[in-house]
Amino acid sequence: MSIPSWPRPERPREKLCALGADALSNPELLACLFRTGVRGSSAVDLGRRLIAHFGGLRAAMDATPEAVMEVSGIGLARSVQLKAARSLAERYLQEPLGQGTMVSDQSCAADFVRLRLGGRRQEVFACLFLDSQHSVLAFDELFFGTIDGANVHPREVVRRALERNAAAVILVHNHPSGVAEPSDADVRVTQRLTDALALFDVKVLDHLVVGAGEVVSLAARGLL
């Protein structure tokens, strides 16, 4: 049955307006985004199909447009809508940690890096550079690898820190496996970078490891 034939209070857009987004299921929210269905399937059906195909909303949102279009009824237009919605959500959540924002605690940095690196399929090593007041100067992705790891060169990290005139840095990398538990190699790299940056009076505040929806702080673990 098409959505226009549903009782008004049950239609996703009307329900959202009346009760707020929290009252809608994930397929219903996707239906608001898609606006219309296809022959034999409502927009809510398409939302359910998309989530079922990828095994969850996060995986569906992280999928490439090409992968999304493999789902029956999801063509180019809907795949672009999905990608645009994800990008807007990322920008909305990342905006509070823009240039000049003070990092008062590592939790706000953790939220930021989770959005930036949580869905990446290859390992990425990045640095959040801060000034002496711990205000954000830049977030730079420096090294890229396969799912097995990335080669991290202290000389390049030091060079970029000096270019940014950074007084402090938060190291960041992701585990594409989804498991955020720091490895022995992560601890060794952290120590190498801490020693190298200390020669130039740049303090390493933390090293954040990003997994699937989780961020582990080496500082909180006492590993820094």
N, C-alpha and C positions, 0 to 999 in steps of 0.2 A: 504494500500500500504506500503510495507517495505521501510525503510529509504534508502537503497542503490539505490532504483529506483527513489528517489526524485532528483530534480535538485541539483547539488553540493552546490550552495550558500545557499540552504535551509536546508541542513543537519546540525544537531546540532554541531557536532565536527568541520566541516568546517566553520560554522558560527562563532563559538567561536574563532577559529584561526584567522579568517579574521576581525572580528568586536569586539571581546572581550566578556567576560562573561555577561556584562550588556545588551548586545543585545539579550540574550536568555531568554525565559520564564522559570519559575520554572520546568514545565514538560520537557522542552528541556535540562535543566541542569541535571535533573535526568536521562534523556536518555543518556547523556554523561557518567554518572556513571554506568548505567546498561549495556551499550554497545550494547546489542541485545534485541530484543523483543521475543515474543512467537508466535505460530501459530495464525494468525488472528489479532494480535496486535503488533504494533511497540513499540520500547522502549519509544517513546514519549507518546503513548497511555497508557503504563503502568504507566508513571509518572503522567498523568492526573487522571488515575484511583486511584492511591495511594492518591493523594491530595484530591480528591473528597470523598474518603472513610473516611478520618480522618477530613475533613472539613478545611484543610489548611496545608501548608508546615510545620509550627512549630509543629503541633500536630503529623504529620507523622514522623518527625525526632525524636520526643520525645517518640514515641511508642516503645514498646518492640519488639524484633525480632519475638516473637510468634504472637503478634497482627498484625505485618506487613505481616506475612505469610498467614494471613486470606484473604488477598486481592488476587483476582484471577490473576495468572501469576507471583506473587511475591513469589518465593520459598526461600529456605534457603540461597542460594548464594547471591541473591539480598538483602535479609534482612541483611545479614552480611556486604555487601558493604555499605548499608545505615548507619548501626551502626558505621562502621569504619570511614566513611566520617564525621559523627557528632563528633566522638571522636577526629579526627584530627583537625577539626575546633575549638573545644574547647581548645585543647592543643596549637594551634597556637595563639588564642586570649588570653589565660591565661599566656603564656610565659613571656610577658612583666612585669607581677606582680609576678615573681618568688622570691625566697629567696634572700635578699639583695637589692631588688628594693626599691627605695624611693617612698613613697606615697605622692606626692606633693599636691594633692587635692582629695576630696572624689569621684570625677567623675570616676577616673581610678579604684578605689575600687568598685564602683557601677557596672562598666562594668564586672569586674572580678566575683563578687558574683552573678550577673544575670546569667552568664554562669554556675556557679557551682550549683546554687540552683533553677534556674527558672523553670526547668522541673520536679522537684521532686514531687512525689505524696503524701508524708508524710511531716509533718512539721519537719524541721531541724534547730537547733540553733547552730551557729558556731561563732568562734572568729578569727579575723585577728590580730595577735600579731605583734607589732612593737617595734623597739628599740628607743633610745632617739632621734635619727635623723629621726624617722618615716620610717625607712627601714624595709622591711618585714622580720620577723623571721619565721613565720609559719601561716598556715591557718588550724585550727582544728575544725572538726565537733564534737560537744560535747554531744548534747542531741537530741533524736529522739522521735517523737510522732506520733499520728494519725493526720488526717486532722483537728482535733479539737484543737490541741495544743501540746506543749511539756513542760515537767516539767524542769525548769531551776534552778539549785542549785548554789548559789553564791560561796559556799565553793569550788566546783569543778572548777569553772572559776578562782578563785583566785589561787588555787593550780597549774593549768595549766599555768597561767601567770607567776608565780614564777619559774616554771620549765623552761619556755622559756626565763626567764630573761627579760621579757617585760617591757618597760617603758610606753607603750600606747597600746590601743586595740580599734578595731572597732567591735562592736557587730553586728551580722547578723542573721536574720532568714527569712524563707519564709512563704508565705501564699498559701497553695496548692489550695485554692479557686480561685487564680489568682488576687484577689483584694489586692493591696499593702497598703491600708489605715491602718495606725497604730491604734490599739485598745487601750482602757484604760489599759488593762492588759499589753500590750507592754510598755506603758509609766511607769507603776509601776515596772515592771521587770527591765527596764533601770535604774530607780532611785536606786533600791536595789543593782544592780551590781555596779553602779557608787560609791555608799557609801562604799560598801565592798572593792572594788579595791583601793579606795582613802586611805584606812588605810595602804596600802602597796606602796603608791606613784605610782600607776599605773593609768594613766588618760584614761578615756573613751572619745574618740574623736567623736564617732557617733554610732548610731544604725541604720542599714539599713534593711528595710523591702522589701523583694523581692516578686513581683507578676508576672503576665503573661506579660513579656516584659517591666516591669516598676519596678523601685527601688525608694522607698521613704526614705528620710533622716530625722530622728528625729531632728538632729541638725539644718537642714535647716528650719524645722518647728518651731524651738524655743522650742522644747520639751525635751531638754537635759540640 
